[in-house]
Every structure is written in C-alpha cells, then in structure tokens.
Amino acid sequence: MDISYDDFIRTTDKERHWPAVNYFWKKLEDNGDIYPEKYKGYYCSGCEDFLTERELVDGKCIYHNLEPELVEEENYFFRLSKYQDKLLKIIEKGEVKIFPESRKNEALNLIKAGLKDISFSRSVKNLPWGIPVPGDNSQVIYVWADALVNYISALGYGDKNPDKFEKYWPADIHVIGKDNLKFHALYWPAMLMSAGLSLPKEIYVHGFVTSGGQKMSKSLGNVVDPFEMIQKYGSEALRYYLLREISAYEDGDFTEEKLKNLYQGDLANGLGNFLARVLTMALKMEINARLKTESSVAEKIKETSKIIEEKMSDLKFNEALAAIWELISFGDNYINKNEPWKISDSKQKEKIIFNLIAILEGAAEFLAPFLPKTSKKILANIEKSENIIKVYRGENLFPRI
C-alpha cells in the first residue's frame, strides 16, 4: 500500500511502553481513581471488554456475533463515572470534536445513559499475559487501559526526556473504527483528565470495509487478501478504490469486480487516457513557459483546490477525489471543445497545449496525497525551465487488464 511511518511501537515493548503504562497507572492511582472491587459481568473476547445488557442483541455482541462469557473476579476499577459530566460538556461543546455527527451523538447517548466505573485489570489466573499491575502481581492491566497509553508511550511519556511528548501531544486527530468509539470517546479522555493530560483535538470515526455486502469472516470465506489485489492491479489502484469508493464515514463494500471496473473506468480510461492525449499533442513541442493560463482553466483549478481543502478538513477523501476527477473531465472536454489537432495557427495551438499541461499538472499535484507514485510519474513527464516547457512520453500509468 506504500504506507510509511516515522516510528513503530508495540504494546509488548518493555523498554518504552511498559514503563509509560506503569507511570500512567500511578497517576490515576494518585488521583484516587483506581480502587479494588469484586465484579461480575459479561466479557466479550472479541471486544476485549465487559458489555452491558443494552450492548447485546439476542444475547450476543453486535460486532463479533459472540455470546459473552459471564466472568466473576476481583479487579481494580477506574472511576469513569466521576468524569461523566465533564465528558458530556467536552463533547457537546466540541472541545474534542467527534465526527461524523452521528458518532458524536452515539457517544453522547452512551454518556446520558449513565457511565459506570470500569474494570481496569484482570486476574493472572484468567489472563496470564499482560503488564502486571504496579504493586500487585496477581493482576494484569486491562488491555484497553494499556493499549490506549500506547499513543503517548510512543512519544516518550514518563521518560526523562519529554521533548517529543511536549512537541506532539495532544494529538491533532485519532482515526478509529466505529467499534472503538467507546474506548476513544469515553475511556481515553477520562483517563487523560485523571492523569492531568491534554485531550486529543479530534476523533474521526470510520466504518467497516465489507466484502460482498457482508462483514469479512474466515468462516464465510470472503476475506480479501490485499497483497493479491496489489499483485494484480497495483497498490495505487487499491489505494484509489479504498479512498474513492468507500464512504468516509459509513461502511463500504469491496469486491474485485468493482475494483476492476474502477481501474478500467477511472484510472485507465479516465486519468491514463487524459495523460496520453495531452502528452501525445505536446510531444516535440517547445512551449513558452511564460504564457498566461486561460481564465476559465485557472478558475477551474482554483475551484478544485478550494473543494479539496474543504473536503479534506472533514476527511471526506472520496469527495476530494471526485473533485480531482471533475478536473480531469474538464480537461478532456477542453480538448474536445478546442480540437487542437485541427488548428494550423502554431501560437493558438501552443496556448491550448499550455492550458492542458496546467490542468494535468494541477491534477497530478492534487493527487499526491492519494496516489503518490502516480503523481510523481505524471510530473516526471513535464520538464519546466524559466522559459520553456517540454514533455516526454513516460510509461503507461495503468495498463489495460
């Protein structure tokens, strides 16, 4: 998928993560928010969380279709209920922005229904792995009380050198699946308030990627192997499908047939064909780089930039990409309208080609965050100096399959 990262950390990291979790736990403890109590409840192994009866449908977890196990043991609890009013105020006022709005309302409804204190540890008899509770080796820290701290343990929280933590925290945005809303919108902000730390600014909640209209499941045999899709269609095509075809906020469906149609329609016949048309007409020409872009073309590029900026502020990747493809369509229509191959006046033809290169270059630059390799390949065909623009015929972006 050509995804890069600056750092990689696991919750099994005993050098960076475990000390941070211990430090964080003691902060909660010092604030009077950790206490021992016997507990009996329904535990879903898929969610790794205790569920209330209102979170069950026909006695099963709505996300994993599993009947939770009735568990009774003595654990350490976190005083989530203490932060109920604060959480309500913070989310209602948008101090932590949760979007889409439907997920914000879901979080608010959970709070208004009443928050109970939550189990923050498990007995080692039932859960032999995990980070031991400080001062009590008979208990291990509950997985979400441990995993959420990973956001800040990666930044050196609790370390002697806090520079990275002070630079990057609070997070600008958490990107989460809809089944993780409760942990990020309720548990995590309450934990941070207890520890005296700043809250993340935004929480973006996305849906699931389904397969053939159903949740991916090994038992159903509908799990899609992304490596197989990349082998057949390339990483850029798969990136495009997931960003364009899948809704930014709701569940989206994946099928190979849809990927193939999108590849042939939008990528090969759309972007690839527009690139080939422009390069073919501009090849062997030396175009004056100081020409002025036609007003209608300049306005369309500016309008596209504005739309993309607006859509990306709400992480509506699919709508941002739709705007780029509108620009590509505008370019195709510009060719059909002006028919440069019929023009004998070299100066007039040069102006038309100059405008087409401006459209192509604009589309390529807009595509950079979405299809980085494709963007670079397009721009590599255009050589600009102070006075002259030349184009070269590079490789076919999306060969027909």
ABEGO torsion letter per residue (X at the ends): XGBBBABBBBAABAAAAAAAAAAAAAAAAAAGABBBBBBBBBBBAAAGBBBBAAABBGGBBAAAGBBBBBBBBBBBBBBAAAAAAAAAAAAAAGABBBOBAAAAAAAAAAAAAEBBBBBABBBAAABABEBBBBGBAABBBBAAAAAAAAAAAAAGBGBABAAAAAAAOBBABBBBBAAAAAAAAAAAAAAAAAAGBBBBABBBBBBBBBBGGBBBBAAAGABBBAAAAAAAAEAAAAAAAAAAABBAABBBBBBAAAAAAAAAAAAAABAAAAAAAAAAAABGBBBBAABBBBAAAAAAAAAAAAAAAAAAAAGBAAAAAAAAAAAAAAAAAAAAAAGAAABABAAAAAAAAAAAAAAAAAAAAAAAAABAAAAAAAAAABBBBAABBBBBBBBBABBBX
